[in-house]
Amino acid sequence: MLETTIAGSLPKPAWLATPKMLWAPWQHTGEALADAKRDATVLALKEQEDAGIDIVTDGEQSRQHFVHGFLEQLEGVDFAKRVTMGIRNNRYDAQVPTVTAALRRKAPVHATEVRIARAHTTRKLKFTLPGPMTIVDTLADGYYGDRVKMAMAFADLLNQEARDLEALGVDVIQFDEPAFNVYMDAVKEWGIEALHRACAGLTCKTAVHICYGYGIKANVEWKQSLGSEWRQYEEIFPALAASRIDQVSLECANSRVPLELLGLLKGKDVLVGAIDVATDMVESPEQVADTIRRALAFVPPERLFPCTNCGLAPLDRTLSYAKLRALTAGAAQIRRALGA
């Protein structure tokens, strides 16, 4: 009950990549980089276990970016043909690769990371993949000419990848879809269908992570423009409740999301973000417990999983792990109160 987990990413050690930034440059190349990624993954698992996290991840230590880490190994995506494009409905500009030919996965992309992670923890293991809608919002299309058609092609490749990772011992496959909070009509029209295609045939738990983004300037400013209540979830939660996805991961800590919206996810596991990734303040266990307690008014305890709002990658490492300890301490308070 109240098993803790994280959205996915953790800060990278300074000896692996430049600290406290997204798209952080690697500090090594070749075999030295592969060794550093392996060491960082093992360290991330150990520190999650030390903090008391129940369902751990690889911390995305082998990826510069949660989307591009998957795209880099696909045929049909040209990273030499980068263009500047507005993403998340032009919230900010990014240098993105271009799809120039039919998409194909040459081999499993993340099998090495999963083998390393599975060999170094006995806890439940979650692995994160970018969702189809977020992928097509994070690159340029120079081949398909149709956003939905391209998303479905990516969904098929994601399904191949997810099946391979499940076979290696992953307990939860999570698809990250921050774009779901931007293109709400498209979520209902084809986004959930693409997710179903991506998770077809899986027997492990499946999750979708939908947040308001990393704690970067563009996202913080966007949140400030959303008014006194953030009700994006209200438009998509009923469709997700009717979907075949097992779990929904969302943002609650220090947000203006009305918690009664969680009641729209009846029948789903809910990963309740109880750690704010956009502040350098470390939550107290009591603050975490308060978020969980308020969420329990709408989600039964056996379906509630205390989590982080989003990835912790851009944060200071010491700060990040202090937040993880607060997460587990707050969850422990509620377990004791429930007699669990």
N, C-alpha and C positions, 0 to 999 in steps of 0.2 A: 504494500500500500504506500502511495506517495513516493514511488521510486523517483530519484532525481536523475536528471540528464542535462545535456547542454545542446544548444542549437546546432553546434558543429565545430566551428573554428576556434582555435586558441592562438595566442601570440606565439610567434616564432622566436627561438633564442637568437641572440645577436650574432652568434657564430654560424647561423644558417642563413639569415636574411636581415636586411635593414630593419631595425625595430620600429614599432609604433606607426606603421603605414600599410595601406592596402597596395597591391601590386608591388610588394617589396622586392627589390633586386636580390638575387642569390649571392652569397659570399663565395661560392665555389663553382666549379664546373666538373663535368665528367664523373669519374668514380668517386672523387672526393665529395661531390654534391650528393651522390646516391648514399654514401656513408653518413653524411650529415643529416639527410632526411630520415634515414633509418634511426639514428640515434635520437633525433628530435621526437619521432613518433613514440619510441619507447619511453622517453622522458615525459611526454604529454600524458600517456596512459598512467604512468606511475603517479604523477602529480594529481590526476583526477581521482585515482584510487585513494591517495593520501588525504584528499579533501573529502572523501566519502561519497563521491558520485557513483550511483548504482549502474547506470547504463552509459558506458563510455564511448568516445569516438577516437579516431586517430588525430584529432585536432586539426585536420587538413594541413598537416605539416609538409606534405609533399606537393602542395599546390600554391601557386602565387595568387590565384583567384578562384573562387568557388565555381565559376562557369568555365573559364578558359583552361583550367586544369583538366577538364574532360575533353574540350574541343581540340587541344593541342595534338592529340593522338589520332584524330579522325582524318580520313581522306575526304577531300572536297572542301576543306576549310583552309584558306590561304592566309597565313599569318604575315606573309611578306606584303600582302595587299591590304594594308590597314587604312581605314578611313575614320574621320572624326564624325561621330554620330550622337545625337541626343538620345538618351535611354531613359526608361521609366517616364515616358510621355514628356521627354525633353527636360526632366528635372536637372540633369547635368550631362555634360559632354564627356565622351570617352573615346579613346583610340581603339577601334575594334577590328577584328579580322573580317574577311569576306568569304562567303560561300561561293565557290566558283565552279563546282561540279557536283555530281550526285554524291550524296553522303555515304560513307562506308566506314565501318569499324574494322580495322585490320586485325586487331587482337584485343583481349581484355585490357582496359586502360588502367584500372586501379587494383588489379589483382595483387601486385607486389605489396602495396600498402596494407591490404586486408590480411595477407599472409603474415606480415610482420605484426600487425595489431593482434590478430587472433592467437599468435604464438606467445604473446606477452601479457595476456590478461585472461582470466577465467570469468570475468564479469560479462554481462550482456554487452554486445558490441553493436553500435549503430554506425552506419556509413551514409554520408550525404552525397547526393547527386543533384545537379541543377535540373529544375523542371523544364519541360518543353517550352512553355510560354516565356519564361525568363530567358532561356537560351536565345530564342528568336528576337528578343528585345535587346540582346547584348551582342549582336553581330550584324553585319550587312549582308543582304541577299543579292547576289549577282548571278543566280542560277534558277531558282524555283519560280520566282515571280508571284508567289502567293504565300502569305504569312502562315496560313493554316496548313497548307500542304507541306511547307518546310518544317513546321512544328511536329507534324505527324511522322515525318521522316526521322526527326530527332527522337521522337518517342519510341520508335522501333529500335533505334540503337541503344537508347537508355534501357529498354527492356532486355536486350541481349546482355548488357553490362550487369544489370541488376540480378539476372538469373545466375550469371557466373559468380557474382559476389556472394549471393545466398549460398551457393554450393560450397564456398570456402568458409562458411561458418558465420556469416553476418546474421544478427537477430532482428535488426530493424533497418530497412532501406527508407531513407528520408529524401524526398524531392523538395528542393528549395525553390519556392515560387513567390518572391517579393513582388513580382509583376501582378499577382492576383489582387493586390491592394490598389492597383492603378487602372487596370482594364477590366472592371467588374462585369460589364456586359459580355465581354469575350470569354470570361471564366465560365459563364453559364452556357454560352453558345458553343464553345469548343475546348476550353481549357481543361475542364474536368474529363472530357472524353480523351484528351491527349494523355492525362495522367493515368486513366484506366488502361490505355494502350501501353504506357510505360511500365505498369505494374502487373500486367497480365501474366497469370500462371505462377506468381510468387506465393509461397506459403508462409514466409516470414511476415512480421508486422510491416505494414507500409504506413508512411507518414508524409504529410505535406507541411512545410514550414512557411508561414505567411506573416511577415512582420512589416514594420515601417522603416527597415533598413539599418545598416551599420551607423554608428554614431559619428558620421562625417558631416562636414558643414552643410552640404547640399541637402542631406536628409533632415538635419536639425531645423534648417530654415523651412523646409517643406512642411514639417510637422507644425511649425508655428503658424502656418497659413491655413490649417485645417479647422480652426474654430475651437469652440469650447468642448465639443464632443467629436470623437473620431468614430464614425459609424460605417466605415468601409466594410467591415466584417459583416454587418447586417445584411448587405446585399448578396454575399456569397455563402454564408454559413448554412442557410437552408439547403442549397444545392450540394454542399459538401456533406451535410448530414445524410442526404439521400445517396451519396456516392459509395463506392466500394473501398475507399481509403479508410484505414483503421484509425489513424491518429491525426490530429490537427495541432500544430505548434503555432503559438501566437504571442503577441506582445501585450503585457499588462502592467509591468512595473513602471511607475511614474508616467503613465500614459493617460490619455483622456478617452480611453476605450470604456464605454459603459459595460460593467461586468455582467449585466443581465443578458448581454448578447451571447454569453457562453451557453445560455440555456437553449440557443438555437442549434447546438451541436449534440443534442440528445442521441445517445447510442454510440458516440465516438469517445475514444480516449482523447483527453485534452492536455497538451503540454503547455502549462501556464507559465508565461514569462514572468518571473519574480525577481529578476536581476536586470537593472538598467545598464545597457552597454554604451550609453551616450553620456555618462558622467564618470568623473574620477572619484566620486564618493563611494566608499564601500558600505553597502547596506548592512544594517544590524540584523542579527537573526530575528529580532522582533519585527522589523519591517518586512522581512521575507515572510514570516509567519502570518502577518496581517494580510498580505496579498493572497496567500494560500487560503486563509480563513474566509476572506470575502468571496473567493472563487468557489469555495465549497457550498455556498448558498445555491449554486447553479450547476455544479458538477459533482457527482458522487465520488467519495474518496478513492474508491477502487479504480476510477477512471481518470484521476487527476495525477499528473506527473509534473512536479516543480522543475522549472527549466530556466534558461536565460532568455531574454527578449530576442536576441539575435546572436551572431557570432561575436567573439571577443578578440578577433585577430588584431585590430588596430590599437589595442590597449597595452599599457605597460604590463609586463609579465607578473610582477609582484602584486600589482593591483588586481589583475585577472584572477589569480589563484586565491587571493583574499576574498574576492566575490564568490568563488566556488565554495569556499568554506562557510561563508554566510548562508549560501543557498542550502547546503546540507544541514546546517545547524537550525535554520528556520523550519525546514521540513521535519526535523527531529522533534521540535517543540510541538508541532501539530500532531505528529504520530502519538506522542505521549499523551496529549490532551484527548485523543480519540481512544486511548487504551490499546493502541496497536503495538 
